[in-house]
Amino acid sequence: MRILFKNGFVIDGTGQPGFRGDVLVDGERIAAVGALNGVQADETVDCTGLTVAPGFIDAHSHNDFFYDYDDAEKYYKPFVRQGITTQVTGNCGFSPFGVAADSKFKDKVGGGLFYAKKPGSFGEFVERAEGKLFVNMVPLVGHGTTRISISGYNPAPLTAAEIAEEMKLVDEAMENGAFGGSFGFMYEPGIYAKRDELVEFAKRIAKYDGILTVHPRACSKVALGYPLISKPHIELALDEVVEIMKASGVRTEYSHLIFVGETSWKSMEPMLAKFHKLNGEGCRIAYDNYSFTYGASVITVVLPPWYMALPKEERKKPFNMFKLKLMTNVTKKLLGIDFCDFIVAYISADPAHKKYEGKTVSECAREEGLSDFDMYIKLVDLSNGQGRLYLGKYYNDEIINRLMTDDLSVFMTDAWVEAAGTQNGAAYQGFPYFLKRAKDNNIPLESVIHKMTGKTADRFGIKDRGVLKEGGYADVTVFDYDGIEVDPSVPDFTPGGIKHVYVNGTAAVKDGVYVTQHAGRIVLRK
Ligand SMILES: [Zn+2]
């Protein structure tokens, strides 16, 4: 089937200036780009007044966990709907593969955040996913998963023999086409891994010239597990990433660069300076960022581990409550964040708890006549510590603009569709929101598209995607730049202005209407 995208403003994804022209798709590939007069096609898509770009690439996703769910489509539809055709998956140490056939810990894969239906090898994952995908996936193997396969959530250091076993799991993934690996230093069991194990993992990824994405140990000025008197913890955490990169020589992607809490915002310029200095010295390290000022978190985010470890009856004792209140206040102050920045996303399946969703903890407190602190503890208890929040103050608008125009950034969502509760806006509007910000702030559209497509493909080593060129895969997103519409205050808002989306030459959105397809595939590193 030949499809002609006619008379659009073509932005090819390389960062070069756009031009008026046409794009011809033949089957799953792009056949020609330019002024294509007199070309015959089976179908012509009139793109007058519209921008024709490569399908967007989401540089940081967790969508490798949902593809084999019975209701899989709902986990992908909102991403397709925003123009995303490819997602880099397996981040923050989590992947549904990298698991030994005889592992005793298969049920632990996903770290409590995600659920893998059939954890196994990379080869099995590729086979299972065939024909089931709504978008293309660029898979990374999660270190957390390989460690779970060996020793579950056991905090003990791995022995040399165990590390060797772990490396076999990495080899299996990399030899069969994974693009790299990921660390999650804030999650179990990645949080426990010692330097020798981490460097070994990084070296193994480097051996295949893969990329290593890292969820750092701290994303704020203060974080648990660091000495209080020191430089900002977010900067110490970057030092650790750099040290592993230098010890292993691995290409490194600092995942989701955020600065949680106002007191952390001062770290932006020193950290950007450091990234640029390292690149000047020949290191290959860069980062990705969001378009939203908030992100998903767990409800226990500001609770110290000692409190969570207490038996329930102990928690309510006045002394423990007093100590907790004091510590929570200090943490909030140090972070520059407060209960009015905590948006309740989900408490439990109990219908009586639905009324809290979408409100800040402070708003809930006012409605119930409680103090903010008491309301917060009540919500923690109601959810059994399993609730979810959206945490504000990751950025302000100026910071996002600054990151959007920095050479080393590419764009991502780090969002997934939740089975219940308030959704994460980035899952529905993350990329259109970047377009909106570009328009409102006069950031050149070509550079913004580049960071959603060709630059991301380059960074991760994805061949023949991310650029509109003859021979490339026909992932195409057509949008009305003037008509881009988002509403950050309504998380699951369907963005306006995304007109047509094609995945490997198959329509996924047509005239703004979502179309069911299974044209996505696992992209393999060659
Ligand atoms: Zn992460």
Residues whose N, C-alpha, C, O or C-beta is under 5 A from the ligand:
A	BS01	ZN	C92 H215
